[in-house]
């Protein structure tokens, strides 16, 4: 069994499992790049979450969200969590209903 060591290892792992959609944060929604569908927080299910510290500066943190939309699109979102992070994206993920956050459960 392989051991993931960094963000790129996790990204490759999840892409191999079918989490291949690309999302961007735009106008208070996550927008899927191919379909251009916009999703509100209640339409997002967080499957997993991984936190990473910066190599050169441990205060530079990022979070990799492994997500699925309520209509079945699966992908990854990386959020920067340092002093200059995107507060809109932070708020978006804070507004995802707790019952949609499966990352906190042992499944």
N, C-alpha and C positions, 0 to 999 in steps of 0.2 A: 504494500500500500504506500502510495507516495505521500510525502509530507509537504504541505503548502508552507512556504516561508515568507512570501511577500505578496503584495497586492496583485502583481501580474500573474503569479501562480494561481491565485484564487479566480481571477478573471478567466484564465484559460480553462480551469476546472469547470466553472459554471457555463461557459460558452459551449463546452463539450457536452453539457447536460441539457442544452437547448435554450439557455438564457441568452439569446442573440439579438434581441431588439435593442435599438438605441433610443434613448430618451433625452430630451433637453427640457430645461425649466423655462417656461415662457408664459407670461400673462397669468400668473398664479396657478398654472397647470403643468403637468408633465406631458410633453408632446412626443408621441412616437414618430420617429423620423420618416419611416416609409409610408404609413397610412395618414400621417398628420393628425391623427386622433388626439384630442386633449383629454387628460384625466384629472379629476379632482381627487383630493386625499381619500375620500370614502370609496373611490374606485381602485385603490391600490392595496395590494396585499404584500407585506414584507415577509419573504420566506426566510431569509437569513440576513445577518448584519455582521460585518467584520471591521474592526478598528485598527488603524495603522499609525504608528509614529513616524515622523520624518527621519530619514537616515542622518542627515547633517544637522537637523534641528528637531529634537524630540517634541517641541511645542507645536510643530507643524503636524497636525493630525488630519487624517482623512478617514472617511467611512465608506465602505463598499456596501451598497444595498442590493440585495438580490430580490427582485420584485416580479409580481405577476399582476396584470390588470384583471378586472372582473370579467372582461370579455376574452381572456386567455392569452394576451401578449406577455411574453416572458423576456426580461432583460435585466440590465445592470445600471445602477446610477452611482457615481462617485461624487461624494460631497466633501469639500475642504472644510475642516473645522479648526481654523487658526484665527488669529486676530483679524484677518482680512477675508473671512469666509462670506459666502453669499447668504445673507440673512433671509432672503425670500425662500430659498431652497430649504434652509434650516426650519423655517416656520411651516413650510409645506409638510415636511416629514413629521413635525411635532403634531400636526393636525390630522394625521392618519389615525382613524379610530383604533383604540387599544385591541379590539377584537380582530382587527386586520393585521396586527403585528405578531406573526407566528415566530419571529426570531427570539422571543422571550420564552418560548415553550420548548420543552425537550421532545421534539418529534423526529 
